[in-house]
């Protein structure tokens, strides 16, 4: 008489925890101006120049003017 096959299931192999550390990528924020005083002066000028501040147009002008005056990010 043939043997009956076992109905028991084998346990799934355990997952091994990775010993290597995961590399975490930091979210890079927006660039910060190196010369805060110059940036503040240009920002004040942008607020006087444009009726609507903040706006994309005013901020684009601010960045161009800041760089033109020698500012770095």
CHARMM internal coordinates of N, CA and C (Angstrom, degrees):
IC EDIT
DIST 1 N 1 CA 1.4239
DIST 1 CA 1 C 1.5263
ANGL 1 N 1 CA 1 C 108.89
DIST 1 C 2 N 1.3624
ANGL 1 CA 1 C 2 N 118.31
DIHE 1 N 1 CA 1 C 2 N 132.85
DIST 2 N 2 CA 1.4613
ANGL 1 C 2 N 2 CA 121.29
DIHE 1 CA 1 C 2 N 2 CA -177.98
DIST 2 CA 2 C 1.5226
ANGL 2 N 2 CA 2 C 111.05
DIHE 1 C 2 N 2 CA 2 C -71.34
DIST 2 C 3 N 1.3222
ANGL 2 CA 2 C 3 N 113.63
DIHE 2 N 2 CA 2 C 3 N 149.15
DIST 3 N 3 CA 1.4711
ANGL 2 C 3 N 3 CA 119.64
DIHE 2 CA 2 C 3 N 3 CA 179.30
DIST 3 CA 3 C 1.5166
ANGL 3 N 3 CA 3 C 110.48
DIHE 2 C 3 N 3 CA 3 C -74.57
DIST 3 C 4 N 1.3033
ANGL 3 CA 3 C 4 N 114.79
DIHE 3 N 3 CA 3 C 4 N 145.35
DIST 4 N 4 CA 1.4588
ANGL 3 C 4 N 4 CA 119.89
DIHE 3 CA 3 C 4 N 4 CA 176.22
DIST 4 CA 4 C 1.5224
ANGL 4 N 4 CA 4 C 108.36
DIHE 3 C 4 N 4 CA 4 C -81.26
DIST 4 C 5 N 1.3012
ANGL 4 CA 4 C 5 N 115.00
DIHE 4 N 4 CA 4 C 5 N 140.62
DIST 5 N 5 CA 1.4581
ANGL 4 C 5 N 5 CA 119.76
DIHE 4 CA 4 C 5 N 5 CA 177.36
DIST 5 CA 5 C 1.5161
ANGL 5 N 5 CA 5 C 109.26
DIHE 4 C 5 N 5 CA 5 C -73.59
DIST 5 C 6 N 1.2968
ANGL 5 CA 5 C 6 N 115.06
DIHE 5 N 5 CA 5 C 6 N 144.85
DIST 6 N 6 CA 1.4522
ANGL 5 C 6 N 6 CA 120.04
DIHE 5 CA 5 C 6 N 6 CA -179.68
DIST 6 CA 6 C 1.5252
ANGL 6 N 6 CA 6 C 109.52
DIHE 5 C 6 N 6 CA 6 C -69.21
DIST 6 C 7 N 1.2968
ANGL 6 CA 6 C 7 N 117.00
DIHE 6 N 6 CA 6 C 7 N 138.97
DIST 7 N 7 CA 1.4581
ANGL 6 C 7 N 7 CA 121.26
DIHE 6 CA 6 C 7 N 7 CA 179.45
DIST 7 CA 7 C 1.5175
ANGL 7 N 7 CA 7 C 111.53
DIHE 6 C 7 N 7 CA 7 C -93.00
DIST 7 C 8 N 1.3405
ANGL 7 CA 7 C 8 N 116.37
DIHE 7 N 7 CA 7 C 8 N -5.24
DIST 8 N 8 CA 1.4581
ANGL 7 C 8 N 8 CA 119.72
DIHE 7 CA 7 C 8 N 8 CA 179.28
DIST 8 CA 8 C 1.5173
ANGL 8 N 8 CA 8 C 109.46
DIHE 7 C 8 N 8 CA 8 C -74.07
DIST 8 C 9 N 1.3366
ANGL 8 CA 8 C 9 N 114.88
DIHE 8 N 8 CA 8 C 9 N 139.50
DIST 9 N 9 CA 1.4603
ANGL 8 C 9 N 9 CA 119.47
DIHE 8 CA 8 C 9 N 9 CA 177.20
DIST 9 CA 9 C 1.5080
ANGL 9 N 9 CA 9 C 108.67
DIHE 8 C 9 N 9 CA 9 C -92.98
DIST 9 C 10 N 1.3067
ANGL 9 CA 9 C 10 N 114.81
DIHE 9 N 9 CA 9 C 10 N 147.62
DIST 10 N 10 CA 1.4614
ANGL 9 C 10 N 10 CA 119.49
DIHE 9 CA 9 C 10 N 10 CA 175.23
DIST 10 CA 10 C 1.5187
ANGL 10 N 10 CA 10 C 108.52
DIHE 9 C 10 N 10 CA 10 C -77.62
DIST 10 C 11 N 1.3055
ANGL 10 CA 10 C 11 N 115.44
DIHE 10 N 10 CA 10 C 11 N 144.60
DIST 11 N 11 CA 1.4596
ANGL 10 C 11 N 11 CA 120.28
DIHE 10 CA 10 C 11 N 11 CA 179.02
DIST 11 CA 11 C 1.5293
ANGL 11 N 11 CA 11 C 109.43
DIHE 10 C 11 N 11 CA 11 C -68.33
DIST 11 C 12 N 1.3132
ANGL 11 CA 11 C 12 N 115.62
DIHE 11 N 11 CA 11 C 12 N 140.46
DIST 12 N 12 CA 1.4628
ANGL 11 C 12 N 12 CA 120.52
DIHE 11 CA 11 C 12 N 12 CA 178.32
DIST 12 CA 12 C 1.5223
ANGL 12 N 12 CA 12 C 108.61
DIHE 11 C 12 N 12 CA 12 C -66.70
DIST 12 C 13 N 1.3163
ANGL 12 CA 12 C 13 N 117.47
DIHE 12 N 12 CA 12 C 13 N 142.58
DIST 13 N 13 CA 1.4678
ANGL 12 C 13 N 13 CA 119.16
DIHE 12 CA 12 C 13 N 13 CA 179.49
DIST 13 CA 13 C 1.5229
ANGL 13 N 13 CA 13 C 109.98
DIHE 12 C 13 N 13 CA 13 C -62.43
DIST 13 C 14 N 1.3255
ANGL 13 CA 13 C 14 N 115.91
DIHE 13 N 13 CA 13 C 14 N 143.06
DIST 14 N 14 CA 1.4602
ANGL 13 C 14 N 14 CA 121.04
DIHE 13 CA 13 C 14 N 14 CA -179.00
DIST 14 CA 14 C 1.5139
ANGL 14 N 14 CA 14 C 109.95
DIHE 13 C 14 N 14 CA 14 C -71.37
DIST 14 C 15 N 1.3112
ANGL 14 CA 14 C 15 N 114.25
DIHE 14 N 14 CA 14 C 15 N 141.72
DIST 15 N 15 CA 1.4614
ANGL 14 C 15 N 15 CA 119.17
DIHE 14 CA 14 C 15 N 15 CA 177.71
DIST 15 CA 15 C 1.5142
ANGL 15 N 15 CA 15 C 108.70
DIHE 14 C 15 N 15 CA 15 C -77.41
DIST 15 C 16 N 1.2926
ANGL 15 CA 15 C 16 N 115.26
DIHE 15 N 15 CA 15 C 16 N 134.29
DIST 16 N 16 CA 1.4575
ANGL 15 C 16 N 16 CA 119.81
DIHE 15 CA 15 C 16 N 16 CA 179.04
DIST 16 CA 16 C 1.5180
ANGL 16 N 16 CA 16 C 109.46
DIHE 15 C 16 N 16 CA 16 C -85.60
DIST 16 C 17 N 1.3055
ANGL 16 CA 16 C 17 N 115.19
DIHE 16 N 16 CA 16 C 17 N 140.62
DIST 17 N 17 CA 1.4520
ANGL 16 C 17 N 17 CA 119.28
DIHE 16 CA 16 C 17 N 17 CA 175.69
DIST 17 CA 17 C 1.5188
ANGL 17 N 17 CA 17 C 108.15
DIHE 16 C 17 N 17 CA 17 C -78.98
DIST 17 C 18 N 1.2831
ANGL 17 CA 17 C 18 N 114.92
DIHE 17 N 17 CA 17 C 18 N 138.63
DIST 18 N 18 CA 1.4584
ANGL 17 C 18 N 18 CA 120.16
DIHE 17 CA 17 C 18 N 18 CA 179.97
DIST 18 CA 18 C 1.5229
ANGL 18 N 18 CA 18 C 109.32
DIHE 17 C 18 N 18 CA 18 C -70.79
DIST 18 C 19 N 1.3081
ANGL 18 CA 18 C 19 N 115.47
DIHE 18 N 18 CA 18 C 19 N 131.54
DIST 19 N 19 CA 1.4589
ANGL 18 C 19 N 19 CA 119.21
DIHE 18 CA 18 C 19 N 19 CA 178.73
DIST 19 CA 19 C 1.5186
ANGL 19 N 19 CA 19 C 111.24
DIHE 18 C 19 N 19 CA 19 C -87.02
DIST 19 C 20 N 1.3124
ANGL 19 CA 19 C 20 N 116.59
DIHE 19 N 19 CA 19 C 20 N -19.43
DIST 20 N 20 CA 1.4639
ANGL 19 C 20 N 20 CA 119.91
DIHE 19 CA 19 C 20 N 20 CA -180.00
DIST 20 CA 20 C 1.5261
ANGL 20 N 20 CA 20 C 109.20
DIHE 19 C 20 N 20 CA 20 C -78.11
DIST 20 C 21 N 1.3265
ANGL 20 CA 20 C 21 N 116.23
DIHE 20 N 20 CA 20 C 21 N 140.71
DIST 21 N 21 CA 1.4574
ANGL 20 C 21 N 21 CA 120.34
DIHE 20 CA 20 C 21 N 21 CA 179.00
DIST 21 CA 21 C 1.5173
ANGL 21 N 21 CA 21 C 109.61
DIHE 20 C 21 N 21 CA 21 C -75.33
DIST 21 C 22 N 1.3075
ANGL 21 CA 21 C 22 N 114.60
DIHE 21 N 21 CA 21 C 22 N 141.87
DIST 22 N 22 CA 1.4585
ANGL 21 C 22 N 22 CA 118.73
DIHE 21 CA 21 C 22 N 22 CA 177.44
DIST 22 CA 22 C 1.5130
ANGL 22 N 22 CA 22 C 109.37
DIHE 21 C 22 N 22 CA 22 C -77.74
DIST 22 C 23 N 1.3029
ANGL 22 CA 22 C 23 N 114.37
DIHE 22 N 22 CA 22 C 23 N 143.07
DIST 23 N 23 CA 1.4575
ANGL 22 C 23 N 23 CA 118.93
DIHE 22 CA 22 C 23 N 23 CA 175.91
DIST 23 CA 23 C 1.5162
ANGL 23 N 23 CA 23 C 107.93
DIHE 22 C 23 N 23 CA 23 C -81.83
DIST 23 C 24 N 1.2981
ANGL 23 CA 23 C 24 N 115.73
DIHE 23 N 23 CA 23 C 24 N 125.42
DIST 24 N 24 CA 1.4548
ANGL 23 C 24 N 24 CA 119.43
DIHE 23 CA 23 C 24 N 24 CA 177.69
DIST 24 CA 24 C 1.5153
ANGL 24 N 24 CA 24 C 108.45
DIHE 23 C 24 N 24 CA 24 C -101.68
DIST 24 C 25 N 1.2953
ANGL 24 CA 24 C 25 N 115.05
DIHE 24 N 24 CA 24 C 25 N 134.01
DIST 25 N 25 CA 1.4553
ANGL 24 C 25 N 25 CA 119.67
DIHE 24 CA 24 C 25 N 25 CA 178.22
DIST 25 CA 25 C 1.5146
ANGL 25 N 25 CA 25 C 107.58
DIHE 24 C 25 N 25 CA 25 C -102.03
DIST 25 C 26 N 1.2995
ANGL 25 CA 25 C 26 N 115.69
DIHE 25 N 25 CA 25 C 26 N 125.72
DIST 26 N 26 CA 1.4504
ANGL 25 C 26 N 26 CA 120.06
DIHE 25 CA 25 C 26 N 26 CA 178.33
DIST 26 CA 26 C 1.5128
ANGL 26 N 26 CA 26 C 109.34
DIHE 25 C 26 N 26 CA 26 C -81.29
DIST 26 C 27 N 1.2964
ANGL 26 CA 26 C 27 N 113.52
DIHE 26 N 26 CA 26 C 27 N 143.36
DIST 27 N 27 CA 1.4462
ANGL 26 C 27 N 27 CA 118.24
DIHE 26 CA 26 C 27 N 27 CA 175.30
DIST 27 CA 27 C 1.5196
ANGL 27 N 27 CA 27 C 107.99
DIHE 26 C 27 N 27 CA 27 C -75.37
DIST 27 C 28 N 1.2864
ANGL 27 CA 27 C 28 N 115.00
DIHE 27 N 27 CA 27 C 28 N 124.32
DIST 28 N 28 CA 1.4557
ANGL 27 C 28 N 28 CA 118.63
DIHE 27 CA 27 C 28 N 28 CA -179.52
DIST 28 CA 28 C 1.5242
ANGL 28 N 28 CA 28 C 108.63
DIHE 27 C 28 N 28 CA 28 C -82.16
DIST 28 C 29 N 1.3170
ANGL 28 CA 28 C 29 N 114.83
DIHE 28 N 28 CA 28 C 29 N 127.87
DIST 29 N 29 CA 1.4570
ANGL 28 C 29 N 29 CA 119.86
DIHE 28 CA 28 C 29 N 29 CA -179.61
DIST 29 CA 29 C 1.5125
ANGL 29 N 29 CA 29 C 110.98
DIHE 28 C 29 N 29 CA 29 C -80.36
DIST 29 C 30 N 1.2828
ANGL 29 CA 29 C 30 N 114.61
DIHE 29 N 29 CA 29 C 30 N -175.58
DIST 30 N 30 CA 1.4535
ANGL 29 C 30 N 30 CA 118.18
DIHE 29 CA 29 C 30 N 30 CA 178.42
DIST 30 CA 30 C 1.5270
ANGL 30 N 30 CA 30 C 108.69
DIHE 29 C 30 N 30 CA 30 C -72.23
DIST 30 C 31 N 1.3112
ANGL 30 CA 30 C 31 N 117.29
DIHE 30 N 30 CA 30 C 31 N 150.98
DIST 31 N 31 CA 1.4590
ANGL 30 C 31 N 31 CA 120.00
DIHE 30 CA 30 C 31 N 31 CA -179.17
DIST 31 CA 31 C 1.5270
ANGL 31 N 31 CA 31 C 110.98
DIHE 30 C 31 N 31 CA 31 C -61.73
DIST 31 C 32 N 1.3103
ANGL 31 CA 31 C 32 N 116.17
DIHE 31 N 31 CA 31 C 32 N 139.78
DIST 32 N 32 CA 1.4613
ANGL 31 C 32 N 32 CA 119.74
DIHE 31 CA 31 C 32 N 32 CA 178.78
DIST 32 CA 32 C 1.5178
ANGL 32 N 32 CA 32 C 109.08
DIHE 31 C 32 N 32 CA 32 C -104.77
DIST 32 C 33 N 1.3167
ANGL 32 CA 32 C 33 N 117.57
DIHE 32 N 32 CA 32 C 33 N 139.86
DIST 33 N 33 CA 1.4584
ANGL 32 C 33 N 33 CA 120.49
DIHE 32 CA 32 C 33 N 33 CA -179.47
DIST 33 CA 33 C 1.5262
ANGL 33 N 33 CA 33 C 110.88
DIHE 32 C 33 N 33 CA 33 C -67.63
DIST 33 C 34 N 1.3321
ANGL 33 CA 33 C 34 N 116.06
DIHE 33 N 33 CA 33 C 34 N 140.05
DIST 34 N 34 CA 1.4687
ANGL 33 C 34 N 34 CA 121.28
DIHE 33 CA 33 C 34 N 34 CA 179.80
DIST 34 CA 34 C 1.5254
ANGL 34 N 34 CA 34 C 111.19
DIHE 33 C 34 N 34 CA 34 C -76.74
DIST 34 C 35 N 1.3269
ANGL 34 CA 34 C 35 N 116.71
DIHE 34 N 34 CA 34 C 35 N -36.12
DIST 35 N 35 CA 1.4604
ANGL 34 C 35 N 35 CA 122.00
DIHE 34 CA 34 C 35 N 35 CA -178.52
DIST 35 CA 35 C 1.5326
ANGL 35 N 35 CA 35 C 108.51
DIHE 34 C 35 N 35 CA 35 C -105.22
DIST 35 C 36 N 1.3316
ANGL 35 CA 35 C 36 N 116.21
DIHE 35 N 35 CA 35 C 36 N 93.10
DIST 36 N 36 CA 1.4626
ANGL 35 C 36 N 36 CA 120.90
DIHE 35 CA 35 C 36 N 36 CA -174.20
DIST 36 CA 36 C 1.5353
ANGL 36 N 36 CA 36 C 112.52
DIHE 35 C 36 N 36 CA 36 C -65.97
DIST 36 C 37 N 1.3236
ANGL 36 CA 36 C 37 N 117.41
DIHE 36 N 36 CA 36 C 37 N -36.16
DIST 37 N 37 CA 1.4675
ANGL 36 C 37 N 37 CA 120.40
DIHE 36 CA 36 C 37 N 37 CA -178.63
DIST 37 CA 37 C 1.5295
ANGL 37 N 37 CA 37 C 110.63
DIHE 36 C 37 N 37 CA 37 C -66.14
DIST 37 C 38 N 1.3160
ANGL 37 CA 37 C 38 N 116.86
DIHE 37 N 37 CA 37 C 38 N -44.38
DIST 38 N 38 CA 1.4625
ANGL 37 C 38 N 38 CA 120.76
DIHE 37 CA 37 C 38 N 38 CA 178.56
DIST 38 CA 38 C 1.5244
ANGL 38 N 38 CA 38 C 110.13
DIHE 37 C 38 N 38 CA 38 C -63.85
DIST 38 C 39 N 1.3191
ANGL 38 CA 38 C 39 N 116.70
DIHE 38 N 38 CA 38 C 39 N -42.49
DIST 39 N 39 CA 1.4599
ANGL 38 C 39 N 39 CA 121.03
DIHE 38 CA 38 C 39 N 39 CA 179.42
DIST 39 CA 39 C 1.5277
ANGL 39 N 39 CA 39 C 110.63
DIHE 38 C 39 N 39 CA 39 C -60.74
DIST 39 C 40 N 1.3350
ANGL 39 CA 39 C 40 N 116.76
DIHE 39 N 39 CA 39 C 40 N -41.50
DIST 40 N 40 CA 1.4576
ANGL 39 C 40 N 40 CA 120.84
DIHE 39 CA 39 C 40 N 40 CA 179.53
DIST 40 CA 40 C 1.5324
ANGL 40 N 40 CA 40 C 110.93
DIHE 39 C 40 N 40 CA 40 C -63.84
DIST 40 C 41 N 1.3390
ANGL 40 CA 40 C 41 N 117.00
DIHE 40 N 40 CA 40 C 41 N -40.80
DIST 41 N 41 CA 1.4723
ANGL 40 C 41 N 41 CA 120.08
DIHE 40 CA 40 C 41 N 41 CA 178.56
DIST 41 CA 41 C 1.5220
ANGL 41 N 41 CA 41 C 111.09
DIHE 40 C 41 N 41 CA 41 C -64.16
DIST 41 C 42 N 1.3256
ANGL 41 CA 41 C 42 N 116.93
DIHE 41 N 41 CA 41 C 42 N -43.70
DIST 42 N 42 CA 1.4701
ANGL 41 C 42 N 42 CA 120.79
DIHE 41 CA 41 C 42 N 42 CA -179.08
DIST 42 CA 42 C 1.5268
ANGL 42 N 42 CA 42 C 109.80
DIHE 41 C 42 N 42 CA 42 C -67.75
DIST 42 C 43 N 1.3280
ANGL 42 CA 42 C 43 N 116.95
DIHE 42 N 42 CA 42 C 43 N -37.47
DIST 43 N 43 CA 1.4624
ANGL 42 C 43 N 43 CA 120.66
DIHE 42 CA 42 C 43 N 43 CA 178.74
DIST 43 CA 43 C 1.5264
ANGL 43 N 43 CA 43 C 110.46
DIHE 42 C 43 N 43 CA 43 C -64.65
DIST 43 C 44 N 1.3164
ANGL 43 CA 43 C 44 N 117.04
DIHE 43 N 43 CA 43 C 44 N -40.91
DIST 44 N 44 CA 1.4623
ANGL 43 C 44 N 44 CA 120.85
DIHE 43 CA 43 C 44 N 44 CA 177.44
DIST 44 CA 44 C 1.5304
ANGL 44 N 44 CA 44 C 110.48
DIHE 43 C 44 N 44 CA 44 C -63.15
DIST 44 C 45 N 1.3236
ANGL 44 CA 44 C 45 N 115.75
DIHE 44 N 44 CA 44 C 45 N -39.11
DIST 45 N 45 CA 1.4675
ANGL 44 C 45 N 45 CA 120.02
DIHE 44 CA 44 C 45 N 45 CA 177.85
DIST 45 CA 45 C 1.5313
ANGL 45 N 45 CA 45 C 110.45
DIHE 44 C 45 N 45 CA 45 C -64.98
DIST 45 C 46 N 1.3260
ANGL 45 CA 45 C 46 N 116.36
DIHE 45 N 45 CA 45 C 46 N -38.59
DIST 46 N 46 CA 1.4685
ANGL 45 C 46 N 46 CA 120.39
DIHE 45 CA 45 C 46 N 46 CA 179.09
DIST 46 CA 46 C 1.5249
ANGL 46 N 46 CA 46 C 110.49
DIHE 45 C 46 N 46 CA 46 C -65.43
DIST 46 C 47 N 1.3381
ANGL 46 CA 46 C 47 N 117.09
DIHE 46 N 46 CA 46 C 47 N -38.16
DIST 47 N 47 CA 1.4626
ANGL 46 C 47 N 47 CA 120.43
DIHE 46 CA 46 C 47 N 47 CA 178.80
DIST 47 CA 47 C 1.5225
ANGL 47 N 47 CA 47 C 111.49
DIHE 46 C 47 N 47 CA 47 C -66.45
DIST 47 C 48 N 1.3444
ANGL 47 CA 47 C 48 N 116.94
DIHE 47 N 47 CA 47 C 48 N -34.07
DIST 48 N 48 CA 1.4691
ANGL 47 C 48 N 48 CA 120.26
DIHE 47 CA 47 C 48 N 48 CA 176.79
DIST 48 CA 48 C 1.5211
ANGL 48 N 48 CA 48 C 111.47
DIHE 47 C 48 N 48 CA 48 C -73.98
DIST 48 C 49 N 1.3215
ANGL 48 CA 48 C 49 N 116.91
DIHE 48 N 48 CA 48 C 49 N -36.35
DIST 49 N 49 CA 1.4558
ANGL 48 C 49 N 49 CA 122.35
DIHE 48 CA 48 C 49 N 49 CA -174.06
DIST 49 CA 49 C 1.5319
ANGL 49 N 49 CA 49 C 112.79
DIHE 48 C 49 N 49 CA 49 C -74.39
DIST 49 C 50 N 1.3416
ANGL 49 CA 49 C 50 N 117.41
DIHE 49 N 49 CA 49 C 50 N -38.69
DIST 50 N 50 CA 1.4580
ANGL 49 C 50 N 50 CA 121.06
DIHE 49 CA 49 C 50 N 50 CA -173.44
DIST 50 CA 50 C 1.5252
ANGL 50 N 50 CA 50 C 110.79
DIHE 49 C 50 N 50 CA 50 C -108.44
DIST 50 C 51 N 1.3401
ANGL 50 CA 50 C 51 N 115.13
DIHE 50 N 50 CA 50 C 51 N 138.19
DIST 51 N 51 CA 1.4594
ANGL 50 C 51 N 51 CA 120.47
DIHE 50 CA 50 C 51 N 51 CA 178.25
DIST 51 CA 51 C 1.5299
ANGL 51 N 51 CA 51 C 111.08
DIHE 50 C 51 N 51 CA 51 C -66.42
DIST 51 C 52 N 1.3142
ANGL 51 CA 51 C 52 N 115.86
DIHE 51 N 51 CA 51 C 52 N -40.93
DIST 52 N 52 CA 1.4644
ANGL 51 C 52 N 52 CA 121.23
DIHE 51 CA 51 C 52 N 52 CA -178.92
DIST 52 CA 52 C 1.5210
ANGL 52 N 52 CA 52 C 108.33
DIHE 51 C 52 N 52 CA 52 C -106.60
DIST 52 C 53 N 1.3109
ANGL 52 CA 52 C 53 N 115.30
DIHE 52 N 52 CA 52 C 53 N 112.64
DIST 53 N 53 CA 1.4647
ANGL 52 C 53 N 53 CA 120.11
DIHE 52 CA 52 C 53 N 53 CA 173.99
DIST 53 CA 53 C 1.5106
ANGL 53 N 53 CA 53 C 106.88
DIHE 52 C 53 N 53 CA 53 C -136.52
DIST 53 C 54 N 1.2914
ANGL 53 CA 53 C 54 N 121.49
DIHE 53 N 53 CA 53 C 54 N 129.75
DIST 54 N 54 CA 1.4547
ANGL 53 C 54 N 54 CA 128.08
DIHE 53 CA 53 C 54 N 54 CA 5.86
DIST 54 CA 54 C 1.5294
ANGL 54 N 54 CA 54 C 111.81
DIHE 53 C 54 N 54 CA 54 C -84.55
DIST 54 C 55 N 1.2884
ANGL 54 CA 54 C 55 N 114.56
DIHE 54 N 54 CA 54 C 55 N 145.47
DIST 55 N 55 CA 1.4644
ANGL 54 C 55 N 55 CA 122.16
DIHE 54 CA 54 C 55 N 55 CA 173.01
DIST 55 CA 55 C 1.5159
ANGL 55 N 55 CA 55 C 107.12
DIHE 54 C 55 N 55 CA 55 C -146.94
DIST 55 C 56 N 1.2881
ANGL 55 CA 55 C 56 N 116.27
DIHE 55 N 55 CA 55 C 56 N 161.95
DIST 56 N 56 CA 1.4597
ANGL 55 C 56 N 56 CA 120.54
DIHE 55 CA 55 C 56 N 56 CA -178.68
DIST 56 CA 56 C 1.5349
ANGL 56 N 56 CA 56 C 110.28
DIHE 55 C 56 N 56 CA 56 C -61.92
DIST 56 C 57 N 1.3224
ANGL 56 CA 56 C 57 N 116.30
DIHE 56 N 56 CA 56 C 57 N -40.22
DIST 57 N 57 CA 1.4587
ANGL 56 C 57 N 57 CA 120.72
DIHE 56 CA 56 C 57 N 57 CA -179.26
DIST 57 CA 57 C 1.5240
ANGL 57 N 57 CA 57 C 110.73
DIHE 56 C 57 N 57 CA 57 C -65.95
DIST 57 C 58 N 1.3302
ANGL 57 CA 57 C 58 N 116.58
DIHE 57 N 57 CA 57 C 58 N -43.86
DIST 58 N 58 CA 1.4626
ANGL 57 C 58 N 58 CA 120.87
DIHE 57 CA 57 C 58 N 58 CA -179.32
DIST 58 CA 58 C 1.5295
ANGL 58 N 58 CA 58 C 111.19
DIHE 57 C 58 N 58 CA 58 C -67.05
DIST 58 C 59 N 1.3286
ANGL 58 CA 58 C 59 N 116.92
DIHE 58 N 58 CA 58 C 59 N -40.17
DIST 59 N 59 CA 1.4580
ANGL 58 C 59 N 59 CA 119.81
DIHE 58 CA 58 C 59 N 59 CA 179.34
DIST 59 CA 59 C 1.5240
ANGL 59 N 59 CA 59 C 111.96
DIHE 58 C 59 N 59 CA 59 C -68.02
DIST 59 C 60 N 1.3259
ANGL 59 CA 59 C 60 N 116.79
DIHE 59 N 59 CA 59 C 60 N -35.30
DIST 60 N 60 CA 1.4660
ANGL 59 C 60 N 60 CA 120.21
DIHE 59 CA 59 C 60 N 60 CA 176.62
DIST 60 CA 60 C 1.5293
ANGL 60 N 60 CA 60 C 109.67
DIHE 59 C 60 N 60 CA 60 C -64.67
DIST 60 C 61 N 1.3319
ANGL 60 CA 60 C 61 N 116.44
DIHE 60 N 60 CA 60 C 61 N -41.85
DIST 61 N 61 CA 1.4615
ANGL 60 C 61 N 61 CA 120.35
DIHE 60 CA 60 C 61 N 61 CA 177.34
DIST 61 CA 61 C 1.5248
ANGL 61 N 61 CA 61 C 110.31
DIHE 60 C 61 N 61 CA 61 C -63.58
DIST 61 C 62 N 1.3349
ANGL 61 CA 61 C 62 N 117.05
DIHE 61 N 61 CA 61 C 62 N -42.04
DIST 62 N 62 CA 1.4596
ANGL 61 C 62 N 62 CA 121.98
DIHE 61 CA 61 C 62 N 62 CA 179.84
DIST 62 CA 62 C 1.5271
ANGL 62 N 62 CA 62 C 111.09
DIHE 61 C 62 N 62 CA 62 C -58.27
DIST 62 C 63 N 1.3209
ANGL 62 CA 62 C 63 N 117.53
DIHE 62 N 62 CA 62 C 63 N -46.60
DIST 63 N 63 CA 1.4669
ANGL 62 C 63 N 63 CA 121.26
DIHE 62 CA 62 C 63 N 63 CA -179.02
DIST 63 CA 63 C 1.5232
ANGL 63 N 63 CA 63 C 110.89
DIHE 62 C 63 N 63 CA 63 C -64.83
DIST 63 C 64 N 1.3377
ANGL 63 CA 63 C 64 N 116.99
DIHE 63 N 63 CA 63 C 64 N -43.98
DIST 64 N 64 CA 1.4727
ANGL 63 C 64 N 64 CA 120.23
DIHE 63 CA 63 C 64 N 64 CA 179.34
DIST 64 CA 64 C 1.5208
ANGL 64 N 64 CA 64 C 111.05
DIHE 63 C 64 N 64 CA 64 C -62.68
DIST 64 C 65 N 1.3272
ANGL 64 CA 64 C 65 N 115.78
DIHE 64 N 64 CA 64 C 65 N -44.36
DIST 65 N 65 CA 1.4665
ANGL 64 C 65 N 65 CA 120.53
DIHE 64 CA 64 C 65 N 65 CA -178.18
DIST 65 CA 65 C 1.5296
ANGL 65 N 65 CA 65 C 110.76
DIHE 64 C 65 N 65 CA 65 C -67.49
DIST 65 C 66 N 1.3188
ANGL 65 CA 65 C 66 N 117.03
DIHE 65 N 65 CA 65 C 66 N -40.95
DIST 66 N 66 CA 1.4772
ANGL 65 C 66 N 66 CA 121.92
DIHE 65 CA 65 C 66 N 66 CA 178.22
DIST 66 CA 66 C 1.5195
ANGL 66 N 66 CA 66 C 110.43
DIHE 65 C 66 N 66 CA 66 C -60.42
DIST 66 C 67 N 1.3248
ANGL 66 CA 66 C 67 N 116.68
DIHE 66 N 66 CA 66 C 67 N -44.36
DIST 67 N 67 CA 1.4693
ANGL 66 C 67 N 67 CA 120.04
DIHE 66 CA 66 C 67 N 67 CA 179.45
DIST 67 CA 67 C 1.5290
ANGL 67 N 67 CA 67 C 110.97
DIHE 66 C 67 N 67 CA 67 C -69.80
DIST 67 C 68 N 1.3255
ANGL 67 CA 67 C 68 N 116.43
DIHE 67 N 67 CA 67 C 68 N -36.13
DIST 68 N 68 CA 1.4660
ANGL 67 C 68 N 68 CA 120.73
DIHE 67 CA 67 C 68 N 68 CA 179.49
DIST 68 CA 68 C 1.5304
ANGL 68 N 68 CA 68 C 110.92
DIHE 67 C 68 N 68 CA 68 C -63.19
DIST 68 C 69 N 1.3387
ANGL 68 CA 68 C 69 N 115.72
DIHE 68 N 68 CA 68 C 69 N -36.05
DIST 69 N 69 CA 1.4680
ANGL 68 C 69 N 69 CA 120.68
DIHE 68 CA 68 C 69 N 69 CA 179.86
DIST 69 CA 69 C 1.5261
ANGL 69 N 69 CA 69 C 112.13
DIHE 68 C 69 N 69 CA 69 C -83.17
DIST 69 C 70 N 1.2971
ANGL 69 CA 69 C 70 N 117.57
DIHE 69 N 69 CA 69 C 70 N 4.79
DIST 70 N 70 CA 1.4546
ANGL 69 C 70 N 70 CA 120.57
DIHE 69 CA 69 C 70 N 70 CA 174.23
DIST 70 CA 70 C 1.5229
ANGL 70 N 70 CA 70 C 115.13
DIHE 69 C 70 N 70 CA 70 C 100.56
DIST 70 C 71 N 1.2860
ANGL 70 CA 70 C 71 N 117.80
DIHE 70 N 70 CA 70 C 71 N 11.34
DIST 71 N 71 CA 1.4637
ANGL 70 C 71 N 71 CA 120.52
DIHE 70 CA 70 C 71 N 71 CA 179.69
DIST 71 CA 71 C 1.5244
ANGL 71 N 71 CA 71 C 111.70
DIHE 70 C 71 N 71 CA 71 C -76.38
DIST 71 C 72 N 1.3088
ANGL 71 CA 71 C 72 N 116.04
DIHE 71 N 71 CA 71 C 72 N 149.21
DIST 72 N 72 CA 1.4728
ANGL 71 C 72 N 72 CA 122.45
DIHE 71 CA 71 C 72 N 72 CA 178.62
DIST 72 CA 72 C 1.5200
ANGL 72 N 72 CA 72 C 109.46
DIHE 71 C 72 N 72 CA 72 C -124.52
DIST 72 C 73 N 1.3150
ANGL 72 CA 72 C 73 N 115.00
DIHE 72 N 72 CA 72 C 73 N 154.68
DIST 73 N 73 CA 1.4648
ANGL 72 C 73 N 73 CA 121.26
DIHE 72 CA 72 C 73 N 73 CA 175.71
DIST 73 CA 73 C 1.5086
ANGL 73 N 73 CA 73 C 109.11
DIHE 72 C 73 N 73 CA 73 C -110.35
END
COOR INIT
IC SEED 1 N 1 CA 1 C
IC BUILD
